[in-house]
Amino acid sequence: MAILVRNLVVFFIFTLLLVGSYGFWKIEHKLRTVTYSEFRYCLVNHDLAAITFIGNKVIAQHRVGDKYETTVPNAEKLISELQERNIQIIFKKDRSDQIFQGIALSYIILLILTVIISLSKKKRVEEEENKFASDKLIMPDSENNLVTFDDVAGIPEALEEVQEIVNFLKNPEQYKQIGAVSPKGILLQGPPGTGKTLLAKAIAGEAKVPFYSFSGSDFVEMFVGVGASRVRDIFKEAKTKSPCIIFIDEIDAVGGSRAGGATESGQDERSQTLNALLVEMDGFTTSDTIVVLAATNRPDILDPALSRPGRFDRQVNILPPDLKGRKKILEVHGANVALAPGLDLDKIAHMVPGFTGAELANLVNEAALMAARDGKSQVNLLDFEHARDRIIMGVERKGMILSEEDRKVLAFHEAGHAIIAKSLPDSDPIHKVTIIPRGQALGQTQQLAVTDRSSYSYSYLKSRITTLMGGRAAEEIAFSQRTTGAQGDIIQATEIATNMICKWGMSDVIGPQAMVVANSGFLGGVAHRMEMSNKTSEFVDEEIKKLLKMCHDDAVTILKQKYYLLKQLAEILLEVETLDEEEFEIIMTCHFTEKIAAGIHETNQCKTCPAADSCIHSKLRKE
């Protein structure tokens, strides 16, 4: 209807323009009108060359070319007189009425054609909308029934939460006898890659019921109303297959909050789709054994009407696995890979703190690819270490050539990190020190926690900042200069210090007061400072600056005391480029190194070195 009205308005405007243009043309080309007496005067004086009769009007043409028109009372008498004077006589029909009738008829035909075209276009649009609404076949995904709880590892709490849903779908009568009603919906929320979609498939596989899988973007189309129609069709089909599961992945695409209003067409479509979903979930009866599963990593933006009890009754948090969970996930994915006998998966799990299930699956695959590339028949620990470095830091930049001066600065920088980390009591153990460029990093000092940490103390965080400042401090001590290599360290240190002061209340001056807020679900994001006075803001900045300076000064003090150790460790890094955990510990505990650190110079070999001749310090004993 809107298209028809629009076309009619355009047609009407076009008509007005055409009629107006014709009227202006008529006015511009209209002949001068004279009285009959003036006409008779010209006729008597033989000034006329020709007379044109159009009805009861005549157009007189002078011998000099001028024209005018007049109205004659008796045309027959005038014709006789003109014949006597040998004046040319021309007769024409008055076609103005015919022209008007033709224009009117043409416009009527155009109007009819416009209406027909508009109606046919409207019909095509409706057919297109119906096509979009039904183009995605609503069929259960039979492949997902092959996934079971045996394929899910590392999230035992979430499995325990959803086990009740599986029992209800298998035996609904057991619950109905005592009046229990299954939750209508379960919202799986957590960071990307933690296994939300896999868990939904496993629920359907365990319950052995039809599984309808959709994405939030499947309901958002260019035509308003298509998403709502698709929602109604899905639930209509699901009711015929009850008991069953409807799974909507990334539900935040259509379930976002409506608080901001809906003025744009895209928002209108989402609002209508969300309203249809709310209505359908409210329309469940006790006989409809349908469970709606949804997954999102942005629960903070969901509409409150969607997440309230009665719709999504339960919210299940799925977080990155702990150490034990990571090991189990590695066992699941490692079952499909030829692992070397005796490979310690527990050590690999220690190497990748914070990895999600998807990242661990990628780790196993990358390790297998590297082993196959090297012509190995089995995947060993070294392959996993290389795969982890590639995932975390990027590909080794073999084509990057550093000057000898840059390599020396880099070696002192990483040696400074390592010595500070080893010297502080609350610091995590060193896992690897390298000056080989990878990704955007020129080098790296890797630390791995003994166990997963759920909370961080003030002393641990302060040690972390001091360790980050160790690279810059080593550059200042060894070269009396500062380089851009500490950019990443300073960013991390500033972020930790800001959180300590503004988020975790670890400042005696500011006190236990939150100064920043971050509301971005499980996707992280940048924290923003809350509104505060200028004076308070100055206090916050001063506390952050004071904490960073204190840690930097501590790093400088430690490295000045252990300058000889810093120098020797940097020289070793320049020679071997990479030190693993065992090699680094040998260097730090070697009796010869301790004497060097104390400034004692000896020419004889270090006979008490526990590593004997295989010690990486053998080159130092030759000095």
N, C-alpha and C positions, 0 to 999 in steps of 0.2 A: 504493500500500500504506500509506503514511504517513497519507493522508487517511482510509482505512478504519479504521485503528487509532485515530485521533483521534476519529472518530465513535463507535466502540464504547466508548471510555472515557467520552465524554460521556453516551452512553446508559446505561452502567452506573451512573454517578454519579446520573443522574436517577432510575433505578430505586431505588437505595438511599434517596434522599430521599423518594420516593413511598411506599415500604414503611414507612419510619420514621415518616412523617407519619400513615399509616393506623394503625400500631401505637399511637402516642401518642393518636390519637383514640379507639381502642377502649378504651385504659386509662382515659381521662378519662370515657367514657360507660358504663363497666361497672357493672352493678347489684350491690347488696349481696347476698351469698349467706348464707342461713340454713340451719339444720338442719331435717330433716323434722319433728322434735318441735316446734320453734318454729312451723312452718307449721301443724301440727295444733292447736296451742294457739290460734292466731288463728282457725282455721276453727271450732273449737268455740265460741268466744266471739263469733261473728258479726261479726268485724271486717273480713271480706273483701268487696269489691264485685264483683270479676271475677277470673277465672283464665284465663291464656293458656297453651295447651299448644304447646310446640315440641319435638317428639320426646319424649324421656323427661324433659324439663325443663319446669317450670311457672314462670310469672311471676305472682306474686300482687300484686294492687293493693288497698290498704287503702281504706276509706271516706274516710279523710282525705287520700288522694292518694299516700301513700308506696308504693314498689314494692320488691320483692326477688325473688330467684329461688332455687329449690331443686330437688332431684331426688326424684321419687316412685318407689317400688318397684312400685306396681300402679296403672296409670293408669285401667283400667276400673272398678275398685272406687271410686276417687276421683271419677270422673265421676258415678257413681250417687249418691254422697253429695252432691255439689255440686248435682245436680238436685233432690234432696230439700230442700235448704236454699235453693233459688231463687237461686243465685249464677250470674252471667253466665259462660258458658263460650265461649272463643275458641280456635280452632285455626289455627295457622300452620305453614308448612313451614320447615324448617331450610335457609336459602339460603346459609349461609357457605361450603359447599363449592362451590356453583355460582358464587358471587362470586369465589372464589379461582381457579376454573377459567376464568372469564371474563377475569379480570385476566391470568392466565398466557397465555391464548390471544391477548389483545390485545398483550401484550409480545412474543410470538413473531412476530405479524404486523408489529409495529413494527421488530423486529430484522431481519426479512427485507427490509422496505422500506428500512431504513438501509443494509443491504449492497448492495441494488440501486442506490440513489441514489449511494452512494460509488463503486461500480464504474463507473456511467455518468459520474460527474463525473471520475473518473480517466481514462476514455476520452476525454472532451472535452478534458481538459488535454493528453493526449498528442497528440490531433488538433491542438490549438492550437499545441503546440510544433512539430509537424511543419509546420504552416502557417507559423509564424514562421521556421522553418529554410529553407523553400522559397519564401517570399513574394517574395524578391528574385531575379528571374530572372538566371541566370548567363549573360549574353550578351556577346560582344565588342562594344566600343564602336567602331563603324565611323567615327564622325565624327572621332575622334582621328587616324585615318590620314591626314587632310588636313593635319595639322601636320608640318612638316619642320624641318630645321636652319636653313633660310633664315628661319624665323620666330623663331629664337632668336638673341639678340645680347647682347654684353657679358660673356659667360662662356666665353671661348675655352678655358681650361684644362679646364673641365668637359666641353665638347664633345669635346676630345681624349681625355679619359678614357673616354667612353662610345662613341667611334667604333669601338673594338674589339668591343664588344657587337653593334653593328649589323652589322659584317662577319661575326661568328660566326653571327648569325641568318640572314644572307643566304646564306652558304656554309659550313655546319657541317662538311661533309666535308673541306674544306681543313685545318681544325684537327684533326679526328679522325685524319687520315692520319699526322700526326707525334706523336699522343698528347696533344695539348693539350686541356684541359678548360676550358670556359667558366666564368666565375664563376657560382655559383648565384644569388647575390643581390648587388644594389648598393644601398647606403644613401645617399640624397641628403640631405645635412644642411646647414642654413644658416638665416639669419634669415627671417622671413616676407616674402613678396613678391619673393624673389630669382629665382624661375623654376624651382623644383624640379618642380612638376607639369607645367609647359610642356615642360621638358626630357624628362620621361618620355613625354609624348605624341609629342614629336618623334622619340624613339628608335623607337617603334612605327611612326610614319609613314615614317621612312627605311628601316626594315627591311621594311615592308609585311607585317607579321604581325598576327594577332589580338591585340587589346589589351583585357585585362580590368581594369577600373578599379574600385577599392573604397576606402572610407574606413575608418579604424580603428573608428569608431563603428558601422559596419554589422555588426560581429561582437559587439557588446555589447547583449544584450537582457535582458528581465526574467526569462526562463527560463534556468536553468543548463543548459549543454550545447548550447544553440542555436548559439552562436558556433563551438564546435568542430565541430559538424555542418556548418555552413556552410563552414568552411575545408576540410573533407574533400571536400565537393561541388565547391568551386571547383577544387581540384587534380585531382579526377577528371575534370571537364569539360576542364580545360586540357590534360591528357595526350592527350585525343582530338583536340585542335587543334594539337598540337605541329608546328612551333616557334611559340611565342607568348610574350607578356609578361603577367605579373600585376603590377599596380601597386596598392600599399596606401598611401594618403595618410594622414598623421598616425598612423603606426604606433605611436607612444608611447601611444595610447589603449588598446591591447591588449598592447603589448610592454614595459610597465613592469617594473622589477625586482621579483622575488618575495622579496627579502631580508626584507621585513617580515612575511612570513607571509600566510595567506589564511584569515581567520576569518569575514569577512562574506560574504554571498551574492554581492555585486557583485564582490568580489575573487576568489571561487571561480570565477565565470564567466570573468573575465579570465585566470586561471591555466589553466583548462581550454582556453580558446581559444589561449593562447600555447603550451601543450604540444602541441596539435594542429598548430599552425603549425611548431613545431620538428620534429615527427615527419615531417610532409609534406616539408619541405625536406631532411631527411636521406634521404627515400625516393626522391630523384631517381636515375635511372640515366644512363649515358652516352648512351642512346638517347632520353632525354627532353630535348628541346631547349626547356627552359622557363627563362626568366630572371625572377626576382622583383625588382621595383623597389619601394623604399619611400622615403618622404619623412618627415622630422621636423625640428623645430626644437628638440627636447629630447633630443639623443643621450646626455646625461649620465644620464638615468633609464632607459635601455633595459636589459633583462636581458642580462648578459654572455653567456648561452648563445645569444642571438639575434644578437649582433654579432660572434661569434667567426668565424675562417676556417672555411669549409665551409658556412656558411649565408650571412651577408652578408660576402662575401669582400672587398669594397671599400667604402670610405667616401669619397664625393666631396663635398668642401666647396664650397658655392656661396655666395659672399659678395657684398655689394653691389659693383657695377661701379666701375671707376676712371674717369678722365676720358674716355679713349678709348672705354671700354665704354658710358658714358652717352651719348656722341654717337651711337654706332651704334644704341643702343636708341631714341633720339629719331628717328633716320632711319627705323627700322622702323615706329614708330607714326605718325610724321609723313607717311608715304606715303599714309595714308588721310585726310589732312587737307589742306585748301587753304592751303598756307603762302605767305607773301608772297615774291616773288622776292628772292634775295640774303639771305634770313634766315640769320644766323650761328648755326648749331646748336652750334658750338664754344663760343660765348659763353654760350648757354643752359646747356650742360653745366657750365660753370664756375660758374654761378649756383646749382646744386643739388648741392653735395657731399654724399655719403652717401646720396643717393636710391637706392632699389632699383628694379628693373624695373617693379614694380606702381605705385610712386609716380611714376615717369616717365610711364607710360601715363596715369595720372590727371592729371598735369600737362598733357599734350598735350590731353586731353579738356576739362579746365577752361579752358584757353586758347581752345579752339575754341568752347566755350559762351559765354565772355565776348565773343568776336568776333561771334558770331551775335546775342547780346543787344544789342550796340551797332550792329547793322545792317551789319557789315562783310562783305565777300565773301572776305577772306583774313585769316589769322592773322599778326600781326606780333610784334615783340619786346616791345612794351608789353603785349600780351595775356599773353605768357608771364611777364612780371614780375609782373603783377597776379595771375595764377594761382598763381605761387610764393608770393607774400605771403599769399594766401588759404589755401594749404595749410599753410604754416609758422606763421603768426600768427593766422589766422582771418579772418572777414568784417570789413570796415571798419565800425566802430560809428558810423554817421552820426548816430544819434539821441542819442549821448552828448554832453552839453554841459558843458565844463569852465569853471570860473570863470577870470577873467583871472589871478588869483594862481596857480592850479594850472597854467595853461598856461605861465606864466613859470618856475615851478619845474621843469616838465617840459622846457622848452627848455634851461635851464641844465644839467639832468641829462644830456640827450642830447649837448649840446655838450661836456660834460666827458668823456664816453666817446670822442667823436670826436677831440678834441684829444690825449688820452692815446694813443689808438691811432696817431695820426699821428706823435707825438713819439718813440715807442719803436722802436728799430731792428728788433726781431724780431717786430713785430706784423704781422698780415695787413692788406692795404689796405682802406680804407673803400669800401663799395659803395653804401650809402644811409643817410641819416640822416632820420628822420621823427618828428614828434610827433603823428601821426594815430593815434588809438586803434584797435587791431585785436585781436579776441579778448579775452584777458585782459591784454594788454600795452597800456599807455597810449602808449608810443612805442618806438622801436627804432633801434639803430645796428648796421647789418649790415656784417659783414666777410667777404670771400671770399678764400680762399687762392689764390695764383698757381698752385700745383700741389697735387695730392692728397698729403697727408702720411701716411707709414707709421709714423713715429716722431716724438717730440716732445722737444726739448731742454729743459734746465732754464731757460735764458734765455727761450725761447718761452713756456713755461708761466707763468713769473713775469710776463712781459709781459701775458699773457692775464688773470691775476688783477688786475694793476695797472689794466688797461683796465676790468675789471668794477667796480673800486673808484672809477673816475673819476666816475661819476654821483653817488655819495654824497659824494665829496670836493668836487665843484662845489656841491652844496647847502650844505655846511658853510661854504665860502668866501663864497658869494654871499648866503646868508640866515642864516648862523650857526644852522642848525637841521638836523634830520634827519627825513626823511619815510619813509613805508612804500613809496615807489616803488622803493627799492633792494632790496626783498625778494628778487626773482628773481636779481639780481646777486650778493647775498650767498650765496644757496644754491649757485649755480654756482661761485663762488670757493671756498667751503668744501669742495665736492666735489673740485675740482681740487687744492687744498692737501692734503686728506686722502689722495688717491691718490698725490701726490708723496711724502708722508712714509711712508705705510703700505703702499703697493703697489709704488712704483717706486724705493724706496730712495734718495731724494734729500736725505736729512738727514745731516749730519756727526755729529750726536749719536746718532741711532738706528742709522745705518749701513745697509748693504745687507741689510735684513731685512724680510720681508713680515709685515705686521700685520693684514691684512684678507683675507678669502676671499669669493669670489662664485662660486657654482656653480649656474647657472640656464640652461645651454645657450646658445642664441643669443637668448634673450628678455631679456637684460639683468638687471634686478633690483637689489636693494639689497645692497651689500657689508656683511658682518658682521665685526666685529673678532674675531680669534682669541683664545684664552685667553692671558692675560698677567698678570703681577704688577701690584699697585697702583702700584708705583714706576715700572714701565715705562709703564703707562697714563698716568701723570702726565707723563712725558717726552714721550709722543706728543702729548698735548693741548697741552703747552707749545710744542712745535715747530710745530704747526699754527697756534696763536695767534700765535706770533712771525712766521711767514711771512705771515699775513694782515695783521698790523699793519705789517710792513715795506712791503708792497705799497701799503697804504692811505696810509702816510706819503709814499711816493714819488709817488703820485698827487696828494696835496695840494701837495707841493713844486713839481711841474711846473705845476699850474694856478695857483699863486700867482705864478709867474714869467710866466705868459701870461694874466694876469687880463683884460687889455684885449681880447685875442683871444677869450677865453671870453665876455665880455660882448657883443661885436659878433656873434659866431656865434649866440648865443642870440637876439639881436634879429632876425637874419635868419631864423632858424627860426620865430620868432613871426609873421613876415610871410609867408613862403612855405610853411611847414609841412613841406616835404620837399625834401631836397637829394640829387641823384644823385651819382655818382662824379665826373663831370666838373665839376659846379658846386662841389662841395666842394674839389676840387683847385685851381680858380681862386681861391677864397677864401683857401686856405692859402698859395698862391704869389704872390698879388698883392702888389706892392711897397707899396701903401698899407696893406694889412693888416699887413705886417711892421713898418711904422713905428708903427701903432697898438699892436701887441704890445710894441714897445719903449718905449711911453709917449710917443712924439713926436707932438704935435698940430699938424696943418697945416690951413690953410683952403683952400689951392689944390687942384686936382684932381690925382689920381695920373696923371701923364702917361706913366709907364713901364708902366702896367698892360697886359699882353699881350692882354687881352680888349677893350680900348678901351671904347666906349660900351655894348656888349652885356654887359659884366661885371655879374654879379649884385650887385657892390659899388657900382653907380652911385648908390644911395641914400646911401651913405656919403660920396661925393664932394660931395654937396649940402650936407653939414653944415659 
